[in-house]
Amino acid sequence: MMAEVLGLLRQRGSPGAHLGVSLPNIPAQGFYRKLGFQPLIQVGEGVDGCLYLGHRLNDLTAASSEK
């Protein structure tokens, strides 16, 4: 399902996607990292903390070389 959503975002020209995951939710963090999401910033600590992850959908270097 996530691959389909990311594919639709890519088709519609979105440069990327981001999401937040609770710090204690280690399995979800691993799941999103396997999909290509990379850590952006951590806010807070412990059970109240959140890790924001981002995924670049369009290769900016390829896009700039095509101009």
N, C-alpha and C positions, 0 to 999 in steps of 0.2 A: 504494500500500500504506500509506504514512504517513497519507494522508487517511482511509483506512478505520479505521486504529487510533485516530486522533484522534477520529473520529466515534463509535466505540464507547466511548471514554473519556468523551466528552461525554454520551452516552446514559446511561451508568452513574453520572453525577453528579460526575465528577472535575472539580475546579476548574481543573486545568491539568496540564501535563506538562513535564518537564525532561530534559536529556541533556547529556552531555559530549562534546566534540570536541577531538582533539589540535590544538594550536596550528598546527603546520605543515600541517594538512589544510584549506587554504583553500577548495578546491572543496566540501567537505562543509559548511563554515561557510556558504557562499553558498547551498547547497541548503536548509539548515534555515532560514535567514533568509527565503528566498522562501516557505517554508511558514508564516511568521508567528512564528517563534521569535526572541526578543530576547536579547541578552547579559545574563547575570546577574552573573557573576564570573569572573575569570581567576585560575588557580592556577598558579604557576610561570612559567617562561619557556622559550623555545626549543623544542627537540624534546621536552623532558620536560614542557612546559606543557600545560594543559588549559583550554579555554573552556567554561563551562557556560552553556547557553541555556535559556530558558523560554518556554512558550506558554500564555497564559490561554485556557481553553476556554469558560468561562461569563462572560458580561458581568455583573460584580458590580453595576453601576449599575442595570441593568434588573431584576435579581433583587431589589434592595433597594426599588425603587419599586413592585414588585408586592405587597409585604407590606402 
